[in-house]
Amino acid sequence: MPSSQYRVRAARTSDVPAIQALRAPDEGRVLLHHELVSLYEKLPEFRVVVDAEGRVVAAGGLHVMWSDLAEVRSIVVDGTLRGHGIGGLLLEALVDLARELGIQRLFCLTFETSFFGRHGFVEISDVPVDEATFAELARSTDDGVAEFLDLARVKQNTLGNTRMLRLL
């Protein structure tokens, strides 16, 4: 477990360059690329973990997709701090946020199945929404929602990833 020197808070505009730097090594490989402007636009979704000096050492987002469904997105941890529980601290803060919002199901699309598995996520093979909800979600222009729906236009983004779900 991470020491008390780390805390989770809502991301601020001043955190965006640090979030981009944390994401950079994995963009195009395991994370979708986001332009800087896109990160600013998505800022309200992000939480960050800061160390005792206020340095951003991890970031991740919660994207609400439907009345009872959200996606955990883009969890990244400073490479020198991986394996110290910081990602788990962040994920559980995102779970708490989801509960506050009334979310009942959390989705993720990941290569890190053991990490998410330790936090209550299980592998799924289908899209866990009814036909009417699927039709509504298909209207979204968000690539992450398209990945959730397993739409052909984003297949290149999902290759090798595992779909996982956690019930709250």
C-alpha positions as CSV (number, residue, x, y, z in Angstrom):
1,M,0.0,0.0,0.0
2,P,1.3,3.5,-0.8
3,S,2.4,5.6,2.1
4,S,0.4,8.6,3.3
5,Q,2.7,10.8,1.3
6,Y,0.4,10.2,-1.7
7,R,-3.1,11.7,-2.1
8,V,-5.7,11.7,-4.8
9,R,-7.4,14.8,-5.9
10,A,-9.4,16.2,-8.9
11,A,-7.1,17.2,-11.7
12,R,-6.4,20.9,-12.3
13,T,-5.6,22.7,-15.6
14,S,-2.0,23.1,-14.3
15,D,-1.8,19.2,-14.1
16,V,-2.4,18.7,-17.8
17,P,1.2,18.9,-19.0
18,A,2.1,16.3,-16.3
19,I,-0.8,14.1,-17.3
20,Q,0.4,14.3,-20.9
21,A,4.0,13.4,-19.9
22,L,2.8,10.4,-17.9
23,R,0.7,9.2,-20.8
24,A,3.4,9.7,-23.5
25,P,5.3,6.5,-23.2
26,D,2.1,4.4,-23.6
27,E,0.3,6.5,-26.2
28,G,-0.2,4.7,-29.5
29,R,0.8,1.4,-27.8
30,V,-1.7,0.8,-25.0
31,L,-3.4,4.2,-24.7
32,L,-5.2,6.2,-27.4
33,H,-3.3,9.3,-28.4
34,H,-4.9,12.5,-27.1
35,E,-3.8,16.0,-28.3
36,L,-3.2,18.4,-25.5
37,V,-6.4,20.2,-26.2
38,S,-8.3,16.9,-25.8
39,L,-6.8,16.4,-22.3
40,Y,-7.9,19.9,-21.3
41,E,-11.4,19.1,-22.6
42,K,-11.5,15.9,-20.6
43,L,-10.0,17.4,-17.5
44,P,-13.2,17.1,-15.3
45,E,-13.0,13.3,-15.8
46,F,-9.5,13.0,-14.4
47,R,-8.1,12.4,-10.9
48,V,-4.4,12.6,-10.1
49,V,-2.2,11.2,-7.4
50,V,0.3,13.7,-6.0
51,D,3.3,13.1,-3.8
52,A,4.2,15.1,-0.7
53,E,5.8,17.8,-2.9
54,G,2.6,18.2,-5.0
55,R,4.2,16.4,-8.1
56,V,1.7,14.5,-10.2
57,V,2.8,10.8,-10.1
58,A,-0.4,9.1,-11.5
59,A,-3.5,10.0,-13.4
60,G,-6.7,8.4,-14.6
61,G,-10.2,9.2,-15.7
62,L,-13.8,8.1,-15.2
63,H,-16.0,8.6,-18.2
64,V,-19.7,8.2,-17.7
65,M,-21.3,6.4,-20.6
66,W,-24.9,5.7,-19.4
67,S,-27.1,6.0,-16.4
68,D,-25.5,3.1,-14.6
69,L,-22.3,2.6,-16.6
70,A,-18.9,4.3,-16.7
71,E,-15.4,3.5,-18.0
72,V,-12.2,3.7,-16.1
73,R,-9.7,5.3,-18.5
74,S,-6.1,6.0,-19.0
75,I,-4.7,5.0,-15.6
76,V,-1.0,5.8,-15.8
77,V,1.6,5.8,-13.0
78,D,5.1,7.2,-13.1
79,G,7.3,4.4,-14.3
80,T,9.7,4.7,-11.3
81,L,6.8,4.2,-8.9
82,R,4.9,1.3,-10.5
83,G,4.3,-1.6,-8.1
84,H,3.9,0.5,-5.0
85,G,0.1,0.6,-4.9
86,I,-0.3,4.1,-6.4
87,G,-2.4,2.8,-9.3
88,G,-4.7,0.9,-6.9
89,L,-5.1,4.0,-4.8
90,L,-6.1,5.9,-7.9
91,L,-8.5,3.2,-9.1
92,E,-10.3,3.0,-5.8
93,A,-10.7,6.8,-5.8
94,L,-12.3,6.4,-9.3
95,V,-14.5,3.6,-7.9
96,D,-15.6,5.9,-5.1
97,L,-16.4,8.7,-7.5
98,A,-18.5,6.3,-9.6
99,R,-20.5,5.3,-6.5
100,E,-21.0,9.0,-5.7
101,L,-22.4,9.5,-9.2
102,G,-24.8,6.5,-8.9
103,I,-22.8,4.3,-11.3
104,Q,-23.5,0.5,-10.8
105,R,-21.1,-0.9,-13.4
106,L,-17.5,0.0,-14.3
107,F,-15.9,-1.0,-17.6
108,C,-12.3,-1.0,-18.7
109,L,-10.5,-2.1,-21.8
110,T,-7.0,-3.2,-20.7
111,F,-3.8,-5.1,-21.2
112,E,-3.4,-5.0,-17.3
113,T,-5.9,-7.8,-16.5
114,S,-4.2,-8.9,-13.3
115,F,-4.2,-5.4,-11.9
116,F,-7.8,-4.8,-12.6
117,G,-8.6,-8.4,-11.5
118,R,-7.1,-7.7,-8.1
119,H,-9.6,-4.8,-7.9
120,G,-12.7,-6.7,-8.6
121,F,-13.0,-6.5,-12.4
122,V,-13.8,-9.7,-14.3
123,E,-13.3,-10.5,-18.0
124,I,-16.4,-10.2,-20.2
125,S,-16.8,-11.2,-23.8
126,D,-19.9,-9.2,-24.8
127,V,-21.3,-5.7,-24.6
128,P,-23.3,-5.7,-21.4
129,V,-26.2,-3.4,-22.5
130,D,-29.6,-4.0,-24.0
131,E,-30.3,-3.3,-27.7
132,A,-32.0,0.1,-27.0
133,T,-29.0,1.3,-24.9
134,F,-26.6,0.0,-27.5
135,A,-28.4,2.1,-30.2
136,E,-28.2,5.2,-28.0
137,L,-24.5,4.7,-27.2
138,A,-23.7,4.2,-30.9
139,R,-24.6,7.8,-31.4
140,S,-21.6,8.9,-29.3
141,T,-18.6,10.4,-31.1
142,D,-16.3,9.3,-28.3
143,D,-13.8,6.6,-29.4
144,G,-13.8,5.0,-25.9
145,V,-17.6,4.4,-26.2
146,A,-17.0,3.0,-29.7
147,E,-14.4,0.6,-28.2
148,F,-16.9,-0.4,-25.5
149,L,-19.4,-1.2,-28.2
150,D,-16.7,-3.1,-30.2
151,L,-17.5,-1.1,-33.3
152,A,-15.5,-1.8,-36.4
153,R,-14.2,1.7,-36.7
154,V,-12.0,1.3,-33.6
155,K,-11.0,-2.3,-33.9
156,Q,-7.3,-1.3,-34.4
157,N,-7.4,0.4,-31.0
158,T,-8.8,-2.7,-29.2
159,L,-6.6,-5.5,-30.6
160,G,-5.0,-7.5,-27.7
161,N,-7.0,-5.7,-25.0
162,T,-9.3,-7.5,-22.6
163,R,-12.8,-6.2,-21.8
164,M,-13.4,-6.2,-18.0
165,L,-16.4,-5.2,-15.8
166,R,-16.8,-4.5,-12.1
167,L,-20.2,-4.4,-10.4
168,L,-20.6,-1.8,-7.7
